[in-house]
Amino acid sequence: MEQELFDIFDRQRNRIGTATRAEVHAKGLWHQTFHCWIWTEGNGGPEVLVQLRHPEKDTFPGLLDISCAGHLLAGESAEDGVRELEEELGLQASFSELSPVGIFTEEDIIAADCIDREFCHIYLLRSDWPLHRYSLQPDEVTGLYAFGLGQLRQIAAGTFQAAVIEGVKLGRQGQLEADARTVSAADFVPHPAAYYEMVADAVEAKLAGK
């Protein structure tokens, strides 16, 4: 099986070559990712969607994370990352529909042989689809849930205790089933506080019409 090839960069985001996915994580090489946060105005206030990562993912398995995200392959730009929306969630969107948030530099030392250093290209997309309309990629995403913007702020502040979130999960036959689960901060991928604040600020700016 051919391994995915990524562009790699120095800390100043100058491209310095290419490497395989395995090599990138084993050596902690800087690479690029596409992040898209889907948001909507829920009945109780603004919400973002969080996906439940597949339990066999190589990083942060079984945790709640960004609505949609993926690595950019060698030669790709952030614009190419829009494909992830259809692949992971069955949502077709053009790049022009996304709102740019910025590039966040993130470094996670997960294990001695798994160091994840990413330049994250972050975007927003408003979607008022009901959750059961999404089509989840079974080997990547096992659930999709609504999460209040205020709760995202609490994650950033370190004050989030626990809450019941509602959404959909993949059933045994691949069908979507309604689901509700109690979650705490430990159930989320541990992005830096500044990352979550950046996303929450961007959603609030969209709500304010900026």
RAKACOR-V343602 format. One record per residue. N is the residue number from 1. RES is the residue in one letter. PHI is phi in degrees with one decimal (* if undefined). Layout:
N_RES_PHI ; N_RES_PHI
//
This chain:
1_M_* ; 2_E_-71.7 ; 3_Q_-82.8 ; 4_E_-63.7 ; 5_L_-113.5 ; 6_F_-113.7 ; 7_D_-69.3 ; 8_I_-120.4 ; 9_F_-137.7 ; 10_D_-86.1 ; 11_R_-63.7 ; 12_Q_-90.6 ; 13_R_69.4 ; 14_N_-90.9 ; 15_R_-68.7 ; 16_I_-124.4 ; 17_G_151.1 ; 18_T_-134.2 ; 19_A_-156.9 ; 20_T_-74.3 ; 21_R_-55.9 ; 22_A_-62.3 ; 23_E_-68.2 ; 24_V_-57.5 ; 25_H_-78.7 ; 26_A_-68.6 ; 27_K_-101.3 ; 28_G_67.4 ; 29_L_-84.6 ; 30_W_-71.0 ; 31_H_-146.6 ; 32_Q_-112.2 ; 33_T_-132.4 ; 34_F_-112.2 ; 35_H_-122.0 ; 36_C_-128.0 ; 37_W_-98.3 ; 38_I_-88.3 ; 39_W_-132.3 ; 40_T_-155.3 ; 41_E_-97.0 ; 42_G_-77.4 ; 43_N_-62.1 ; 44_G_-99.5 ; 45_G_123.1 ; 46_P_-63.5 ; 47_E_-134.6 ; 48_V_-116.3 ; 49_L_-96.9 ; 50_V_-120.4 ; 51_Q_-97.1 ; 52_L_-96.6 ; 53_R_-70.0 ; 54_H_-59.1 ; 55_P_-66.4 ; 56_E_-110.6 ; 57_K_-63.1 ; 58_D_-74.7 ; 59_T_-127.0 ; 60_F_49.5 ; 61_P_-63.4 ; 62_G_70.3 ; 63_L_-105.2 ; 64_L_-83.0 ; 65_D_-152.9 ; 66_I_-46.8 ; 67_S_-50.2 ; 68_C_-154.2 ; 69_A_-156.3 ; 70_G_-170.7 ; 71_H_-77.9 ; 72_L_-91.7 ; 73_L_-79.9 ; 74_A_-55.2 ; 75_G_86.2 ; 76_E_-91.6 ; 77_S_-111.7 ; 78_A_-58.1 ; 79_E_-60.1 ; 80_D_-70.0 ; 81_G_-67.2 ; 82_V_-60.7 ; 83_R_-59.3 ; 84_E_-60.7 ; 85_L_-62.2 ; 86_E_-75.6 ; 87_E_-65.3 ; 88_E_-86.2 ; 89_L_-123.3 ; 90_G_70.7 ; 91_L_-108.2 ; 92_Q_-85.9 ; 93_A_-148.9 ; 94_S_-92.9 ; 95_F_-60.6 ; 96_S_-67.1 ; 97_E_-80.7 ; 98_L_-84.7 ; 99_S_-108.6 ; 100_P_-69.9 ; 101_V_-102.9 ; 102_G_148.7 ; 103_I_-110.1 ; 104_F_-110.8 ; 105_T_-91.7 ; 106_E_-128.8 ; 107_E_-132.6 ; 108_D_-124.8 ; 109_I_-95.2 ; 110_I_-81.0 ; 111_A_-157.4 ; 112_A_-59.3 ; 113_D_-108.5 ; 114_C_-144.7 ; 115_I_-117.3 ; 116_D_-107.0 ; 117_R_-118.5 ; 118_E_-128.0 ; 119_F_-98.8 ; 120_C_-93.2 ; 121_H_-88.7 ; 122_I_-102.6 ; 123_Y_-135.8 ; 124_L_-114.7 ; 125_L_-142.3 ; 126_R_-83.1 ; 127_S_-143.4 ; 128_D_-103.2 ; 129_W_-59.2 ; 130_P_-67.4 ; 131_L_-61.6 ; 132_H_-70.6 ; 133_R_-82.5 ; 134_Y_-72.1 ; 135_S_-121.6 ; 136_L_-86.4 ; 137_Q_-77.0 ; 138_P_-58.4 ; 139_D_-86.8 ; 140_E_-120.6 ; 141_V_-126.8 ; 142_T_-113.8 ; 143_G_-167.7 ; 144_L_-143.2 ; 145_Y_-135.8 ; 146_A_-86.5 ; 147_F_-138.0 ; 148_G_-62.6 ; 149_L_-62.2 ; 150_G_-63.3 ; 151_Q_-68.6 ; 152_L_-63.4 ; 153_R_-61.3 ; 154_Q_-65.6 ; 155_I_-58.4 ; 156_A_-62.6 ; 157_A_-81.1 ; 158_G_77.4 ; 159_T_-109.3 ; 160_F_-73.0 ; 161_Q_-96.3 ; 162_A_-161.5 ; 163_A_-159.6 ; 164_V_-92.9 ; 165_I_-113.1 ; 166_E_-117.9 ; 167_G_-176.7 ; 168_V_-132.1 ; 169_K_-134.9 ; 170_L_-78.3 ; 171_G_-81.9 ; 172_R_-63.1 ; 173_Q_-95.8 ; 174_G_87.0 ; 175_Q_-85.1 ; 176_L_-83.3 ; 177_E_-124.7 ; 178_A_-61.2 ; 179_D_-147.1 ; 180_A_-134.2 ; 181_R_-145.9 ; 182_T_-87.9 ; 183_V_-128.1 ; 184_S_-125.2 ; 185_A_-59.6 ; 186_A_-67.3 ; 187_D_-87.2 ; 188_F_-109.8 ; 189_V_-57.8 ; 190_P_-79.9 ; 191_H_-71.3 ; 192_P_-60.5 ; 193_A_-56.0 ; 194_A_-62.2 ; 195_Y_-66.3 ; 196_Y_-62.5 ; 197_E_-64.9 ; 198_M_-61.3 ; 199_V_-67.9 ; 200_A_-62.2 ; 201_D_-60.5 ; 202_A_-67.1 ; 203_V_-64.5 ; 204_E_-63.7 ; 205_A_-65.3 ; 206_K_-65.2 ; 207_L_-63.4 ; 208_A_-82.7 ; 209_G_79.0 ; 210_K_-87.5
//
